[in-house]
Structure formats: C-alpha cells, structure tokens
Amino acid sequence: MNTTKLLCIGDSLTYGYEMEPSKRWTNLLEKSLDIKVFNYGINGDTASGMLSRFMNKLIEVKPTHTLIFGGTNDLWFGLKDEHIISNIYAMTKQAVYANSIPIIGIPTPSFNLNELNFVGEDYSECIRSFQQILINHCINKDTHYIHFSKSMTQDCFMDDGIHYNAHGHQVMASLVQDKLETII
C-alpha cells in the first residue's frame, strides 16, 4: 500500500449521506489509489465543529494530506463567509503545522433552487457567492484546492439537490484522485 494518508474532514458531503459505504467517494478513492483514506465527515457539521475536532484527528492519523471540505451547513444557518473562511484557514494552518498538505474543497452547488436558508436568503446563491470567495482565499494563501462544482452536474445529485448519488460519488472520487496525483 502507498504511504499516502488522506484525512478528509467535513459534513455530510464528506461522510456520504445515505450512501452505502462501499459507494462513498472516500472509499472509492482509497481503493483506486491504494492509499489510506480517513473519512471524518459528520452529517450536519459546520466549519466550527470541524475545527473543534480537527487537531485531535491530525495527531491521531498523522496524514500526509488533508482535505478540508465544509461550509454548506454554515451557509444554510446564515453564517457569514468571513466566519466560515476563518475556521477553514485555521484548519489549513493546523494541517501545515502537523506536516500535512492541506487541500480545500470548494463546495458543490445546490440544485434545490427554491430553498431559503435559516435566515431567509437564497441558499443556492449563498453557495455560489461563497465558492468564489473561498477560491480567492485559496489563491491568495497559495493553498491547494479542488473546485468540485466544475464537474458536478445535476445528474450527480439525489432528489434533494444537495447530496450526491452513486454517480456523484464516482465523480468526486475522480476529482480528488486527479488532484492528489498532481500533488504527490
């Protein structure tokens, strides 16, 4: 087995909401690259929740690479972009400190175009706006990132328009694999 260890931290999009474990993108990736992938996604988690448990996972796993992929639940609750970015930035700094190469996952879109978030904002638009802010942050901080939206079309999602179906998990695994192969 390859010595690469990837720690994935996030929410339901990392965990694999309602997906059989063998079809989750993290498991597909582990099998295709012959690396160890640690899935620390929690359904409903926020960037604050991710940050609160992140350092312990870094110490426990000692990953060579870390994928930080969250923020959509924060946006649903109406939290401001700056708050989310500060938590993601703190995790990237912790990853570097732990000698792990951080990679930021740019959130996928919401295809539930009529959904309002907790504070009455257009949820899809909040995600679109946040995607660009997070990309700019990654460019400014010279941090690796994966723009998941580029290949994630509506046929990759469950009926809720947010979570991935089996096809979406395959696409996600392929995108992460492509990125890891360029870094490793």
Contacts in CASP RR format, 6 or more apart in sequence:
PFRMAT RR
TARGET T0000
AUTHOR 0000-0000-0000
METHOD contacts of the structure
MODEL  1
MNTTKLLCIGDSLTYGYEMEPSKRWTNLLEKSLDIKVFNYGINGDTASGM
LSRFMNKLIEVKPTHTLIFGGTNDLWFGLKDEHIISNIYAMTKQAVYANS
IPIIGIPTPSFNLNELNFVGEDYSECIRSFQQILINHCINKDTHYIHFSK
SMTQDCFMDDGIHYNAHGHQVMASLVQDKLETII
1 34 0 8 1.000
1 35 0 8 1.000
1 36 0 8 1.000
2 33 0 8 1.000
2 34 0 8 1.000
2 35 0 8 1.000
3 64 0 8 1.000
4 33 0 8 1.000
4 35 0 8 1.000
4 36 0 8 1.000
4 64 0 8 1.000
4 65 0 8 1.000
4 180 0 8 1.000
4 184 0 8 1.000
5 35 0 8 1.000
5 36 0 8 1.000
5 37 0 8 1.000
5 38 0 8 1.000
5 61 0 8 1.000
5 62 0 8 1.000
5 63 0 8 1.000
5 64 0 8 1.000
5 65 0 8 1.000
6 29 0 8 1.000
6 35 0 8 1.000
6 36 0 8 1.000
6 37 0 8 1.000
6 38 0 8 1.000
6 63 0 8 1.000
6 64 0 8 1.000
6 65 0 8 1.000
6 66 0 8 1.000
6 67 0 8 1.000
6 176 0 8 1.000
6 180 0 8 1.000
7 38 0 8 1.000
7 40 0 8 1.000
7 57 0 8 1.000
7 58 0 8 1.000
7 61 0 8 1.000
7 63 0 8 1.000
7 65 0 8 1.000
7 66 0 8 1.000
7 67 0 8 1.000
7 100 0 8 1.000
8 14 0 8 1.000
8 26 0 8 1.000
8 37 0 8 1.000
8 38 0 8 1.000
8 39 0 8 1.000
8 40 0 8 1.000
8 41 0 8 1.000
8 66 0 8 1.000
8 67 0 8 1.000
8 69 0 8 1.000
9 40 0 8 1.000
9 41 0 8 1.000
9 50 0 8 1.000
9 53 0 8 1.000
9 54 0 8 1.000
9 57 0 8 1.000
9 66 0 8 1.000
9 67 0 8 1.000
9 68 0 8 1.000
9 69 0 8 1.000
9 91 0 8 1.000
10 40 0 8 1.000
10 41 0 8 1.000
10 42 0 8 1.000
10 45 0 8 1.000
10 50 0 8 1.000
10 68 0 8 1.000
10 69 0 8 1.000
10 70 0 8 1.000
11 41 0 8 1.000
11 42 0 8 1.000
11 43 0 8 1.000
11 44 0 8 1.000
11 45 0 8 1.000
11 46 0 8 1.000
11 50 0 8 1.000
11 69 0 8 1.000
11 70 0 8 1.000
11 71 0 8 1.000
11 72 0 8 1.000
11 73 0 8 1.000
12 41 0 8 1.000
12 42 0 8 1.000
12 43 0 8 1.000
12 44 0 8 1.000
12 45 0 8 1.000
12 73 0 8 1.000
12 163 0 8 1.000
13 69 0 8 1.000
13 70 0 8 1.000
13 72 0 8 1.000
13 107 0 8 1.000
13 108 0 8 1.000
13 162 0 8 1.000
13 163 0 8 1.000
13 164 0 8 1.000
14 26 0 8 1.000
14 39 0 8 1.000
14 40 0 8 1.000
14 41 0 8 1.000
14 67 0 8 1.000
14 69 0 8 1.000
14 70 0 8 1.000
15 24 0 8 1.000
15 39 0 8 1.000
15 41 0 8 1.000
15 42 0 8 1.000
15 43 0 8 1.000
16 24 0 8 1.000
16 25 0 8 1.000
16 26 0 8 1.000
16 39 0 8 1.000
16 41 0 8 1.000
16 163 0 8 1.000
16 164 0 8 1.000
16 169 0 8 1.000
17 43 0 8 1.000
17 163 0 8 1.000
17 164 0 8 1.000
18 158 0 8 1.000
18 163 0 8 1.000
19 164 0 8 1.000
19 165 0 8 1.000
19 166 0 8 1.000
19 169 0 8 1.000
21 27 0 8 1.000
23 166 0 8 1.000
23 169 0 8 1.000
24 39 0 8 1.000
24 169 0 8 1.000
25 164 0 8 1.000
25 168 0 8 1.000
25 169 0 8 1.000
25 170 0 8 1.000
25 172 0 8 1.000
25 173 0 8 1.000
25 176 0 8 1.000
26 37 0 8 1.000
26 39 0 8 1.000
26 173 0 8 1.000
27 37 0 8 1.000
27 39 0 8 1.000
28 169 0 8 1.000
28 170 0 8 1.000
28 173 0 8 1.000
29 35 0 8 1.000
29 37 0 8 1.000
29 173 0 8 1.000
29 176 0 8 1.000
29 177 0 8 1.000
29 180 0 8 1.000
30 36 0 8 1.000
30 37 0 8 1.000
32 173 0 8 1.000
32 177 0 8 1.000
33 177 0 8 1.000
33 180 0 8 1.000
33 181 0 8 1.000
35 180 0 8 1.000
38 57 0 8 1.000
38 61 0 8 1.000
38 63 0 8 1.000
40 53 0 8 1.000
40 57 0 8 1.000
44 73 0 8 1.000
45 70 0 8 1.000
45 73 0 8 1.000
46 71 0 8 1.000
46 73 0 8 1.000
46 74 0 8 1.000
46 77 0 8 1.000
46 79 0 8 1.000
47 70 0 8 1.000
47 71 0 8 1.000
47 74 0 8 1.000
47 83 0 8 1.000
47 84 0 8 1.000
47 87 0 8 1.000
47 88 0 8 1.000
47 91 0 8 1.000
48 74 0 8 1.000
48 83 0 8 1.000
48 87 0 8 1.000
49 87 0 8 1.000
50 68 0 8 1.000
50 70 0 8 1.000
50 87 0 8 1.000
50 91 0 8 1.000
51 87 0 8 1.000
51 90 0 8 1.000
51 91 0 8 1.000
54 91 0 8 1.000
54 94 0 8 1.000
55 94 0 8 1.000
55 98 0 8 1.000
58 66 0 8 1.000
58 94 0 8 1.000
58 95 0 8 1.000
58 98 0 8 1.000
58 100 0 8 1.000
59 98 0 8 1.000
62 98 0 8 1.000
62 100 0 8 1.000
63 98 0 8 1.000
63 100 0 8 1.000
64 100 0 8 1.000
64 101 0 8 1.000
65 100 0 8 1.000
65 101 0 8 1.000
65 102 0 8 1.000
65 103 0 8 1.000
65 180 0 8 1.000
65 183 0 8 1.000
65 184 0 8 1.000
66 91 0 8 1.000
66 95 0 8 1.000
66 100 0 8 1.000
66 101 0 8 1.000
66 102 0 8 1.000
66 103 0 8 1.000
67 103 0 8 1.000
67 104 0 8 1.000
67 105 0 8 1.000
67 146 0 8 1.000
67 176 0 8 1.000
68 88 0 8 1.000
68 91 0 8 1.000
68 92 0 8 1.000
68 95 0 8 1.000
68 102 0 8 1.000
68 103 0 8 1.000
68 104 0 8 1.000
68 105 0 8 1.000
69 104 0 8 1.000
69 105 0 8 1.000
69 107 0 8 1.000
69 148 0 8 1.000
70 84 0 8 1.000
70 88 0 8 1.000
70 105 0 8 1.000
70 107 0 8 1.000
71 84 0 8 1.000
71 88 0 8 1.000
71 107 0 8 1.000
71 130 0 8 1.000
72 107 0 8 1.000
72 108 0 8 1.000
72 110 0 8 1.000
72 127 0 8 1.000
72 162 0 8 1.000
74 83 0 8 1.000
74 84 0 8 1.000
75 84 0 8 1.000
75 107 0 8 1.000
75 117 0 8 1.000
75 123 0 8 1.000
75 126 0 8 1.000
75 127 0 8 1.000
75 130 0 8 1.000
76 117 0 8 1.000
76 118 0 8 1.000
76 123 0 8 1.000
77 117 0 8 1.000
77 118 0 8 1.000
77 119 0 8 1.000
78 117 0 8 1.000
78 118 0 8 1.000
78 119 0 8 1.000
78 121 0 8 1.000
78 126 0 8 1.000
81 129 0 8 1.000
81 130 0 8 1.000
81 133 0 8 1.000
84 130 0 8 1.000
85 133 0 8 1.000
85 134 0 8 1.000
85 137 0 8 1.000
88 104 0 8 1.000
88 134 0 8 1.000
88 137 0 8 1.000
89 137 0 8 1.000
89 141 0 8 1.000
91 102 0 8 1.000
92 102 0 8 1.000
92 104 0 8 1.000
92 141 0 8 1.000
92 143 0 8 1.000
95 101 0 8 1.000
95 102 0 8 1.000
96 102 0 8 1.000
101 144 0 8 1.000
101 183 0 8 1.000
102 143 0 8 1.000
102 144 0 8 1.000
103 143 0 8 1.000
103 144 0 8 1.000
103 145 0 8 1.000
103 146 0 8 1.000
103 179 0 8 1.000
103 180 0 8 1.000
103 183 0 8 1.000
104 134 0 8 1.000
104 137 0 8 1.000
104 138 0 8 1.000
104 143 0 8 1.000
104 144 0 8 1.000
104 145 0 8 1.000
104 146 0 8 1.000
105 134 0 8 1.000
105 145 0 8 1.000
105 146 0 8 1.000
105 147 0 8 1.000
105 148 0 8 1.000
106 131 0 8 1.000
106 134 0 8 1.000
106 135 0 8 1.000
106 138 0 8 1.000
106 145 0 8 1.000
106 146 0 8 1.000
106 147 0 8 1.000
106 148 0 8 1.000
106 149 0 8 1.000
107 127 0 8 1.000
107 130 0 8 1.000
107 131 0 8 1.000
107 134 0 8 1.000
107 148 0 8 1.000
107 149 0 8 1.000
108 127 0 8 1.000
108 148 0 8 1.000
108 149 0 8 1.000
108 152 0 8 1.000
108 156 0 8 1.000
108 164 0 8 1.000
109 124 0 8 1.000
109 127 0 8 1.000
109 128 0 8 1.000
109 131 0 8 1.000
109 149 0 8 1.000
109 152 0 8 1.000
110 123 0 8 1.000
110 124 0 8 1.000
110 127 0 8 1.000
110 161 0 8 1.000
110 162 0 8 1.000
111 124 0 8 1.000
111 154 0 8 1.000
111 157 0 8 1.000
111 161 0 8 1.000
111 162 0 8 1.000
112 123 0 8 1.000
112 124 0 8 1.000
112 160 0 8 1.000
112 161 0 8 1.000
112 162 0 8 1.000
113 124 0 8 1.000
115 123 0 8 1.000
115 124 0 8 1.000
116 122 0 8 1.000
116 123 0 8 1.000
117 123 0 8 1.000
117 126 0 8 1.000
131 147 0 8 1.000
131 149 0 8 1.000
134 145 0 8 1.000
135 145 0 8 1.000
135 147 0 8 1.000
137 143 0 8 1.000
138 144 0 8 1.000
138 145 0 8 1.000
144 179 0 8 1.000
144 183 0 8 1.000
146 175 0 8 1.000
146 176 0 8 1.000
146 179 0 8 1.000
148 172 0 8 1.000
148 175 0 8 1.000
150 175 0 8 1.000
151 171 0 8 1.000
151 174 0 8 1.000
151 175 0 8 1.000
152 164 0 8 1.000
152 168 0 8 1.000
152 171 0 8 1.000
152 172 0 8 1.000
154 161 0 8 1.000
155 167 0 8 1.000
156 164 0 8 1.000
156 165 0 8 1.000
156 167 0 8 1.000
156 168 0 8 1.000
156 171 0 8 1.000
157 163 0 8 1.000
157 164 0 8 1.000
157 165 0 8 1.000
157 168 0 8 1.000
158 164 0 8 1.000
158 165 0 8 1.000
164 171 0 8 1.000
164 172 0 8 1.000
END
